[in-house]
Amino acid sequence: MQNNISALQGYSILLLSIGLLNHVVLIPILLDAAGRDAVVSVGMVLALLPVWGACLVYIMKHKGQQPFSDWLQHHFGKGLSVIILAAVSIYIWLQGYVTLFYFIVWTHSTYMPHTPKFVLALLVLACCFFLATGGLRSIAITSGILLPFVVILGVFVMTFNFKHKDYSLVLPLLADGFAPVWRGSLYAASGIFELVLLLFFQHRLINRPSFAGVLFMIFSLAGLTIGPLMGAISIYGAEEAALQRYPAFEQWRVLELGKYIEHLDVFSIYQWVSGEFIRLSLSLFIIADVWKPKNRTPLLLLATGTLLIAILAPISDVRFLQFLKTMYFPSTFVLVIGLTFLFAGKTWISRWRMRGS
């Protein structure tokens, strides 16, 4: 129980972790795929995802406090459980890689252009490795300190940018039919689907996540997507916003207080670094924890070392963005949907057999 946390603390971790993805990474991809109809894409996904959330809660209810690897082995046998664990580990490692790549490129191109990427990556990974070795409780305490200020700054930039916004630019919707909406819905759902992480560290939670809690998280994460999405469109227009690499960051660039106070985009660094720190630390922790070794340190070192090596590969930002659009998000969408139905179906069959015996 020493390293266990409450479900509320788990939600705070995921709000920072997944919030970074929905608030930063997904916005330019959604705008490119669906334009101003990206808002409709998020709304459509929001209407359907409670069904998926109910499936997730059903699995967690019957999984109980068993470690994920034990539960897998009990239901699927040793061979298949190893394959599933490997797929989950790759999925989470890619989450960490995408997060780190985005952060390094953004940092290098905005406020630390002369710092070598290797130095940036090494410093970030060292800090996240240190936090991950402290366990989930350390990550939860850190997120509890960081999250309130991230939320306050988000409300701050939204409020003081109202004078720059013209919400008529969000219209007309569905001018090109439903095709853009369908394209954008895959990306919008992929972000919220990361709530499946609850399943991987559920055994570390003192109380089981409720359906109301999961529903709250779904709506909160959708809000973290719709907010900067509508903000970017209403300030710059759908066409200009779609050309921007970091639309959420650009909203900080136009913020000003009166005539003499501007260049407040320094606060966006706090928001981004907070989300980066928690998201990457959580990825490292889960990669080691799902295999349930007695000593997590070797796996943490392996995950950290491979991330450092991978981030030094000469991949352009354009190619990376194409990878996200065509491979990463479609693949993770299929993986999470597939695992959810597989786990829910197996859970239902097992309970049906128990009632019949």
C-alpha positions in Angstrom: 0.0 0.0 0.0 3.0 2.3 0.4 3.3 3.1 -3.3 -0.5 3.1 -3.9 -2.6 6.2 -4.8 -6.2 7.1 -4.9 -8.3 7.1 -8.1 -8.4 10.9 -7.8 -4.7 11.1 -7.9 -4.7 8.8 -10.9 -7.0 11.1 -12.7 -4.7 14.1 -11.9 -1.8 12.2 -13.5 -3.8 11.4 -16.6 -5.1 14.9 -16.9 -1.6 16.2 -17.2 -0.3 13.3 -19.3 -3.2 12.9 -21.8 -4.0 16.6 -21.6 -0.6 17.4 -23.2 -1.4 15.1 -26.1 -4.9 16.5 -26.6 -3.9 20.1 -26.1 -0.7 20.2 -28.1 0.0 17.2 -30.4 -3.5 16.5 -31.7 -4.6 20.1 -32.6 -2.5 20.6 -35.8 -3.3 17.1 -36.9 -7.0 17.6 -36.3 -7.0 20.9 -38.2 -5.1 19.4 -41.1 -7.5 16.4 -41.3 -10.9 18.2 -40.7 -10.4 22.0 -40.7 -13.1 23.8 -38.8 -15.1 20.5 -38.8 -12.6 19.2 -36.3 -14.9 20.6 -33.6 -17.7 18.4 -34.9 -15.3 15.4 -34.9 -14.6 15.9 -31.2 -18.3 16.3 -30.5 -19.2 13.1 -32.3 -16.5 11.2 -30.5 -17.7 12.6 -27.2 -21.2 11.3 -27.8 -19.9 7.7 -28.5 -17.0 7.3 -26.1 -19.2 6.8 -22.9 -19.9 3.3 -24.4 -16.2 2.6 -24.6 -15.8 4.0 -21.1 -18.5 1.7 -19.8 -16.5 -1.3 -21.3 -13.3 -0.1 -19.6 -15.1 0.2 -16.2 -16.6 -3.3 -16.7 -13.1 -4.7 -17.2 -11.6 -2.9 -14.3 -14.5 -3.9 -12.0 -13.9 -7.6 -12.6 -10.1 -7.4 -12.8 -9.9 -6.0 -9.3 -6.6 -5.4 -7.7 -4.7 -8.1 -9.6 -1.5 -6.8 -11.3 -2.1 -6.6 -15.0 0.4 -9.3 -15.9 -1.2 -11.8 -13.4 -4.7 -11.0 -14.8 -3.5 -11.6 -18.3 -1.9 -14.9 -17.5 -4.9 -16.1 -15.7 -7.3 -15.3 -18.6 -5.1 -15.9 -21.7 -2.3 -18.2 -20.7 1.4 -17.5 -20.5 2.2 -17.4 -24.3 -0.6 -15.0 -25.3 -0.2 -12.8 -22.2 3.5 -12.2 -23.2 2.4 -11.1 -26.7 -0.2 -8.7 -25.2 2.3 -7.3 -22.7 4.8 -6.8 -25.5 2.2 -4.9 -27.6 1.2 -2.8 -24.6 4.9 -2.0 -23.8 5.6 -0.9 -27.4 2.4 1.2 -27.3 3.5 3.0 -24.1 7.1 3.3 -25.3 5.8 5.0 -28.5 3.8 7.4 -26.3 7.0 8.4 -24.6 8.9 8.7 -27.8 6.3 10.9 -29.4 6.2 13.1 -26.3 9.9 13.4 -26.1 10.3 14.1 -29.9 7.7 16.8 -29.8 9.2 18.5 -26.8 12.8 18.4 -28.1 11.8 19.9 -31.5 9.6 22.6 -29.9 12.2 23.5 -27.3 15.0 23.6 -29.9 13.0 25.7 -32.4 11.5 28.2 -29.9 13.6 29.2 -26.9 16.8 27.0 -26.8 18.0 26.8 -30.4 21.7 26.5 -29.5 21.4 23.7 -27.0 22.3 20.3 -28.6 19.3 18.0 -28.8 21.3 15.2 -27.1 21.8 17.5 -24.0 18.0 18.4 -23.9 17.0 14.7 -24.3 19.5 13.5 -21.6 18.4 16.1 -19.1 14.7 15.4 -19.6 15.1 11.6 -19.5 17.3 11.8 -16.4 14.7 13.8 -14.5 11.9 11.5 -15.7 13.9 8.3 -14.8 14.5 9.7 -11.3 10.8 10.4 -10.8 9.8 7.0 -12.2 12.1 5.2 -9.8 10.2 6.8 -7.0 7.1 5.0 -8.1 3.5 6.0 -8.9 3.0 7.8 -5.6 5.9 10.2 -6.4 4.4 10.9 -9.9 1.0 11.5 -8.3 2.4 14.0 -5.7 4.3 15.8 -8.4 1.3 16.0 -10.7 -0.8 17.3 -7.7 1.6 20.2 -7.3 1.9 21.0 -11.0 -1.7 20.5 -12.2 -3.5 23.5 -10.4 -1.1 26.0 -11.9 -1.5 24.4 -15.4 -5.2 24.8 -15.1 -5.0 28.4 -13.8 -2.7 29.4 -16.7 -5.1 27.7 -19.1 -8.0 29.7 -17.8 -5.8 32.8 -17.9 -4.8 32.6 -21.5 -8.4 31.7 -22.6 -9.9 34.7 -20.7 -7.5 37.4 -21.8 -7.5 36.3 -25.4 -11.3 36.8 -25.8 -10.7 40.2 -27.4 -8.7 38.5 -30.2 -11.3 35.9 -30.9 -14.0 35.9 -33.6 -16.1 32.8 -33.2 -17.9 33.5 -36.6 -14.7 32.0 -38.1 -15.7 28.6 -36.7 -18.6 28.6 -39.1 -19.8 27.2 -41.5 -19.6 23.7 -40.3 -20.0 20.6 -42.5 -19.5 22.7 -45.7 -17.8 19.7 -47.2 -20.1 17.0 -45.8 -19.2 14.4 -43.2 -15.9 13.2 -44.8 -13.7 15.6 -42.9 -15.6 14.8 -39.7 -14.8 11.1 -40.1 -11.2 11.8 -40.8 -10.8 13.9 -37.7 -12.8 11.5 -35.4 -10.1 8.9 -35.5 -7.5 11.3 -34.1 -9.9 12.8 -31.6 -10.8 9.4 -30.2 -7.1 8.2 -30.2 -6.3 10.9 -27.6 -9.1 10.0 -25.2 -8.5 6.3 -25.7 -5.3 6.7 -23.6 -7.5 6.4 -20.6 -6.9 2.7 -21.1 -3.7 3.4 -19.0 -5.9 3.2 -16.0 -6.2 -0.5 -16.6 -2.4 -0.9 -16.6 -1.9 0.7 -13.1 -5.3 -0.1 -11.6 -3.6 -2.5 -9.0 -1.8 0.6 -7.7 -5.1 2.4 -6.9 -6.6 2.3 -3.4 -10.1 2.6 -4.8 -11.5 1.4 -8.2 -12.2 4.1 -10.8 -16.0 4.6 -11.1 -18.0 5.1 -14.3 -18.7 8.7 -13.1 -15.0 9.3 -12.8 -14.2 7.8 -16.2 -17.0 9.9 -17.7 -15.6 13.0 -16.1 -12.2 12.3 -17.6 -13.7 11.7 -21.0 -15.5 15.1 -21.0 -12.4 16.8 -19.4 -10.1 15.5 -22.1 -12.5 16.4 -24.9 -12.7 19.9 -23.4 -8.9 20.1 -23.5 -9.1 19.4 -27.2 -12.1 21.6 -28.1 -10.8 24.6 -26.1 -7.5 25.2 -28.0 -9.1 24.0 -31.2 -11.8 26.7 -31.2 -9.3 29.2 -29.8 -6.9 28.7 -32.8 -9.7 28.9 -35.3 -11.4 31.9 -33.8 -8.1 33.8 -33.6 -6.3 32.8 -36.8 -9.0 31.2 -39.0 -9.2 27.5 -39.9 -6.8 27.8 -42.9 -4.1 29.8 -41.1 -4.4 27.7 -37.9 -4.0 24.5 -39.9 -0.6 25.8 -41.2 0.7 26.3 -37.7 2.9 23.7 -36.0 1.9 24.6 -32.5 -1.5 26.3 -32.5 -1.8 26.2 -28.7 1.6 27.9 -28.2 0.7 30.6 -30.8 -2.3 31.6 -28.7 0.1 32.6 -25.9 2.1 34.6 -28.5 -0.8 37.0 -29.0 -1.7 37.4 -25.3 -1.2 40.9 -23.8 -2.2 42.7 -20.7 -2.9 46.3 -21.4 -0.4 48.3 -23.5 2.8 47.4 -21.9 2.7 43.7 -20.8 3.1 41.1 -23.5 5.4 38.2 -24.5 3.7 36.0 -21.8 4.4 32.9 -23.8 7.0 32.0 -21.1 4.1 30.6 -19.1 3.4 28.1 -21.9 6.8 26.6 -21.2 5.6 25.8 -17.7 2.5 24.1 -19.0 4.3 22.1 -21.6 7.2 21.0 -19.3 4.7 20.0 -16.6 2.8 17.7 -19.0 6.0 16.4 -20.6 7.5 15.5 -17.2 4.5 13.6 -15.9 3.7 11.9 -19.2 7.2 10.6 -19.9 7.7 9.6 -16.2 4.4 7.7 -16.3 5.3 5.9 -19.6 8.7 4.8 -18.1 7.0 3.6 -14.9 4.2 1.6 -16.6 6.7 -0.1 -19.1 8.6 -1.5 -16.1 5.6 -2.1 -13.8 3.4 -4.1 -16.3 6.0 -6.8 -16.4 6.0 -6.8 -12.6 9.7 -7.5 -12.0 11.1 -7.6 -8.5 13.5 -4.8 -9.4 12.1 -2.3 -11.9 15.4 -0.4 -12.4 16.9 -2.6 -15.2 13.7 -2.2 -17.3 13.6 1.6 -16.5 17.2 1.9 -17.7 16.4 -0.1 -20.8 13.3 2.1 -21.7 15.2 5.3 -20.9 18.3 4.3 -22.9 16.3 3.2 -26.0 14.4 6.5 -25.9 17.6 8.4 -25.8 19.0 6.4 -28.8 15.8 6.7 -30.8 15.5 10.5 -30.3 18.9 11.0 -31.9 17.8 9.3 -35.1 17.8 11.9 -38.0 14.1 12.2 -38.6 12.7 15.4 -39.9 9.7 17.1 -38.3 7.7 16.7 -41.5 8.4 13.0 -41.7 7.5 12.6 -38.0 4.2 14.4 -38.5 3.4 12.1 -41.4 4.3 9.1 -39.2 1.8 10.3 -36.6 -1.0 10.8 -39.1 -0.6 7.6 -41.1 0.8 5.1 -38.6 0.9 6.0 -35.0 -2.7 7.3 -34.3 -4.5 4.8 -36.7 -2.5 1.9 -35.1 -3.1 2.9 -31.5 -6.8 3.4 -32.3 -7.1 -0.1 -33.6 -4.9 -1.5 -30.7 -7.0 0.1 -28.0 -10.3 -0.8 -29.6 -9.1 -4.4 -30.1 -7.8 -4.9 -26.6 -10.9 -3.4 -25.1 -13.3 -5.7 -26.9 -10.9 -8.7 -26.3 -10.7 -8.0 -22.5 -14.4 -7.2 -22.1 -15.4 -10.3 -24.1 -13.1 -12.6 -22.2 -14.3 -11.1 -18.9 -17.9 -11.7 -19.8 -17.2 -15.3 -21.0 -15.4 -16.1 -17.8 -18.2 -14.8 -15.7 -20.8 -16.6 -17.8 -18.9 -19.9 -17.3 -18.6 -19.3 -13.6 -22.4 -18.8 -13.3 -23.0 -21.9 -15.4 -20.8 -24.1 -13.3 
